[in-house]
């Protein structure tokens, strides 16, 4: 069986790098073969899976420096059929790629907003007067660099190799321990081979909206998990987009949704929430384990 896997493109993005690692693990573990399909945006790559145009998507969800990738969260809330199958953790090392002869010749720097934010301190120190322009991905601007010798882009060293472009500076992210968590997402409950284990999941992700913004409204859902001894590894709020002051809440829990305690917690949680969605139960696979 050959799987189609979507990711944020063009080729050379960190999302593609995570997808390549996932394909290597998948092939070694299950014998599945896969083809990669780059999409212009994260949302489009997820919609392709929801529409049946691809089997899986590999999408970023959280960076250790800049926090959550809100596009991923918002799109998963909208697309009811998608489920998380696995999490991948990829170390991120940014480089400055340019055909300029030196840093002082650069006038413009392009990259994805997350990458620009992760290198903000370095840019302020070494390129304080350049124009910073956000793009859809870290690799979107690479094809223009040969013609625009005063332009630079922030991307990976792998991207520089793929496009045969020079690197002016390496390791420019402000914090060396920079990593991004990606989710492997499918439509519905996928084949168990997509996951790192066929037995128990280590994490469950869910999202919910509240029936009303009243004192203690969020406290009650949190108390449910605390009383049952279920640890929360992440909680995030996002606007419902219905009216100002209304929020959705995304949670990552260190438990399998199939566990008895989790089933009890979810049953009680439905009494205190307006809409409750289980985004998936999965394991976390560090990239070092996939190579």
GICORQUI-V100061 format. One line per field, one symbol per residue. burial: b if it has 16 or more other ideal C-beta (glycine too) atoms within 10 Angstrom, else e. A space follows every 50 residues. Layout:
burial: ???
//
This chain:
burial: eebebbbbbbbbbbbbbbbbbbbebbeeeeebebebbbbeebbbbbbbbb eeebbbbbbbbbbbbbebbebbbbbbbebeebbbbbbbbbebebbbbbbb eeeeebebbbbbebbbbbbeebbeebbeebeeeebbbbbbbbeebeeeee bbbbbbebbbebbebebbbeebbbeeebbbbbbbbbbeebeeebbbeeee bbbbbbbbbbeeeeeeebeebeebbeeeebeeebebebebeeeeeeebbb bbbebbbebeebeebbebbeebbeeebebbbbbbbebeebe
//
